[in-house]
Amino acid sequence: MSITLRMYAERKGWALQDVEVQLSHARIYAKDCEDCETKDVMLDEIRSRIRLEGDLDESQRKRLLQIARRCPVHRTLTSEVSVRSELIESAS
């Protein structure tokens, strides 16, 4: 997320000096999630807190938040994920 924000700001010529992203994880009941479709299970909730340093106006800051929500990692975490596990033969 921070890499995406830095690259975007640099491309725009914005005075972004530093980015700090703090993540936290919790398990929550889906019934407590306002925008969740499923209500009968536990969900993983990841919260990100983003600190932007530099001479940025409010519209630049809001745009960077939009960009953060569209970065590849954020999009992967918010999309449907399929995990497929399989055993493979050992090298020996």
C-alpha positions in Angstrom: 0.0 0.0 0.0 2.8 2.4 0.9 4.7 1.6 -2.3 1.5 2.2 -4.4 0.9 5.6 -2.6 4.5 6.7 -3.1 4.6 5.8 -6.8 1.2 7.6 -7.4 2.3 10.8 -5.5 5.7 10.8 -7.3 4.0 10.5 -10.7 1.6 13.3 -9.8 4.5 15.5 -8.5 2.9 15.7 -5.1 5.0 16.6 -2.0 4.5 13.3 -0.2 7.5 12.9 2.1 6.5 9.8 4.1 3.8 7.1 4.4 3.2 4.8 7.3 0.6 2.0 7.2 -0.4 0.3 10.3 -2.5 -2.9 10.0 -4.5 -4.7 12.7 -6.4 -7.9 12.5 -9.4 -9.2 14.4 -12.1 -11.9 14.1 -15.6 -10.4 14.2 -19.1 -11.8 14.0 -20.5 -11.1 10.5 -23.7 -9.8 12.1 -21.6 -6.9 13.4 -20.5 -6.0 9.9 -22.7 -3.4 8.3 -21.7 -4.1 4.7 -21.2 -7.8 4.8 -23.6 -10.2 2.9 -23.1 -13.2 5.1 -24.3 -12.8 8.7 -24.0 -16.2 10.3 -20.2 -16.7 10.6 -17.0 -15.2 11.9 -15.0 -12.9 9.5 -11.5 -11.7 9.4 -11.4 -7.9 9.7 -8.2 -6.0 8.7 -8.0 -2.3 9.5 -5.5 -0.1 8.0 -4.4 3.3 9.4 -2.5 5.4 7.0 -0.3 8.4 8.0 0.7 10.7 5.2 3.4 13.3 5.7 4.1 16.2 3.4 2.6 19.4 2.1 -0.7 17.8 0.8 -4.0 19.5 0.5 -7.3 17.8 1.6 -8.2 16.7 -2.0 -4.7 15.1 -2.4 -5.1 13.3 0.9 -8.6 12.0 -0.1 -7.3 10.9 -3.5 -4.4 9.0 -1.8 -6.9 7.2 0.4 -8.9 6.2 -2.7 -5.7 4.9 -4.3 -4.8 3.0 -1.2 -8.1 1.2 -1.4 -7.3 0.2 -5.0 -3.8 -1.1 -4.5 -3.1 -4.7 -5.6 -2.9 -6.1 -2.0 -6.1 -4.3 -0.9 -7.9 -5.6 -3.9 -6.7 -9.2 -3.3 -7.8 -9.1 0.3 -11.2 -7.7 -0.5 -12.0 -10.1 -3.4 -13.1 -13.6 -3.2 -10.2 -15.9 -2.5 -9.8 -19.5 -3.3 -7.1 -21.5 -1.5 -6.2 -24.9 -3.0 -3.8 -27.2 -1.2 -2.2 -30.3 -2.6 0.6 -32.7 -1.7 3.5 -33.0 -4.1 6.2 -35.6 -4.3 9.3 -34.9 -2.3 12.6 -34.3 -4.1 14.4 -37.3 -2.6 
